Amino acid sequence: MTEVKNNKAFDFLLYSYFGIKESDLNDQSKKDIPYICAKCAKRAYLDLARTVKYSYSSSELEEMKSKKSSEEDKDKANNFIESKNNLIKNICENILPPIETKEGEISFKNSDFDDWHKAKCREIINFMNNSIDKSNTKILKKEEKFTIGQAQKWVNMTLKYLWLLNALPTGVKPEYLHVPIDSYIIEIAYDNKNKFENALGLLEEKPKKSWSMLSDYEKYFEIQEAIREAIKTNTTNETIPIKWESLAWIEVAEKQANK
């Protein structure tokens, strides 16, 4: 069996998952935040895309574009797809700004990062909830709202991927990063070590709604703060939330796979 060189295998993983290569991480012309971050943000969007309800589903758009459809329906479908893609692209390309100063250096404190995070989530929500296409069709399905739960997943997974790639913006420390909240993390955070080694046993009431339906930033941030405090006092393997999350998520995923 032919041995695959590690760098080639790593390039394959990077490109298949993020659309980048290892050389991009070392190339100063591509190592800047906009290029790498946009790639990570697009990957992060795919992590939550299934929870977003658009005005037209993929199957409806395909039907509208089919040969038997009218030219009007084809135009509607193409306009909608273009507007939706541009919206996602715009958010991905601007998910971090204005996290850096004009000089390219920042000096965050934890509270500064938390304030930025809150503002960024609200900015994304505003874009998603108020965007329309060329025919004045709302991008999101009528009565549907993009939530804090979805926005935090987009922001937090983007930053997690940047951390994993050693490409966090200057001044953003790993310990500042929020834990991406999803069903796995909620399950293990509220477990009292009955099932999981990395359980935190949070005493607060477990959220009744799914993570994608979280609509109150203050409630979301209470979970983040509870996780931060629990990690400091519990005998977990990690003291930095994002490092704990990586271990915790894998632990739940493995248990789910073995059911």
Residue pairs with C-beta under 8 A, 6 or more apart in sequence:
7 22
10 22
11 21
11 22
11 23
14 20
14 21
14 22
14 24
15 21
17 43
18 39
18 40
18 43
18 161
18 165
19 39
19 42
19 43
20 30
20 36
20 39
24 30
24 31
24 35
24 36
25 31
25 36
25 165
25 166
25 167
30 36
31 167
33 96
33 99
33 100
33 167
33 169
34 93
36 162
36 165
36 167
37 92
37 95
37 96
37 158
37 162
37 167
38 89
38 92
38 93
38 95
40 157
40 158
40 161
40 162
40 165
40 167
41 91
41 92
41 93
41 95
41 154
41 158
42 88
42 92
43 157
43 161
44 153
44 154
44 155
44 156
44 157
44 158
44 160
44 161
45 88
45 91
45 92
45 154
47 153
47 157
48 150
48 153
48 154
48 157
48 212
51 150
51 212
52 128
52 140
52 146
52 150
53 140
53 141
53 144
54 84
54 139
54 140
54 141
55 80
55 137
55 138
55 139
55 140
55 141
55 142
56 64
56 77
56 80
61 77
61 80
61 81
63 69
64 73
64 74
64 76
64 77
65 73
65 74
65 77
65 78
69 77
75 135
76 135
76 137
79 133
79 134
79 135
79 137
80 133
80 135
80 137
80 139
82 133
82 134
83 131
83 132
83 133
83 134
83 139
84 133
84 139
87 127
87 128
87 131
87 139
90 127
91 124
91 127
91 128
91 154
95 120
95 124
95 154
95 155
95 158
96 158
96 169
99 106
99 116
99 169
99 172
100 106
100 169
100 170
104 170
105 170
105 171
106 169
106 170
106 171
106 172
107 171
108 116
108 171
108 172
108 173
108 176
110 175
110 176
113 172
113 176
114 176
114 221
117 152
117 155
117 178
118 217
118 221
120 151
120 155
121 148
121 151
121 152
121 155
121 217
122 151
122 217
124 146
124 151
124 154
124 155
125 145
125 146
125 147
125 148
125 151
128 139
128 140
128 146
128 150
128 151
129 140
129 145
129 146
131 138
131 139
131 140
132 138
132 139
133 139
140 146
145 215
147 212
147 213
147 214
147 215
148 214
148 215
148 216
148 217
148 220
149 181
149 210
149 211
149 212
149 213
149 214
149 215
149 220
150 212
152 178
152 180
152 181
152 214
152 220
153 180
153 181
153 182
153 211
153 212
155 178
156 177
156 178
156 179
156 180
156 181
157 180
159 168
159 172
159 177
159 178
160 177
160 180
160 242
160 245
160 246
162 168
162 169
163 174
163 177
163 242
168 174
174 240
174 242
174 243
175 240
175 241
175 242
177 241
177 242
178 224
178 241
178 242
179 185
179 224
179 227
179 241
179 242
179 244
179 245
180 245
181 211
181 214
181 220
181 223
181 224
182 211
182 249
183 210
183 211
184 248
184 249
184 252
184 253
184 256
185 211
185 245
185 248
185 249
185 252
186 206
186 207
186 211
186 223
187 196
187 252
188 196
188 198
188 199
188 200
188 248
188 249
188 251
188 252
189 199
189 200
189 202
189 223
189 226
189 227
189 230
189 248
190 200
190 201
190 202
190 206
191 199
191 200
191 201
192 199
192 201
193 199
193 201
195 255
196 248
196 251
196 252
196 255
197 237
197 251
198 236
198 237
198 244
198 247
198 248
198 251
200 226
200 227
200 230
200 231
200 234
200 236
201 230
201 234
202 223
202 226
202 227
202 230
204 222
204 223
204 226
207 214
207 219
207 223
214 220
224 241
227 241
227 244
228 241
231 238
231 239
231 240
231 241
231 244
232 239
236 244
236 247
237 244
237 247
238 244
238 247
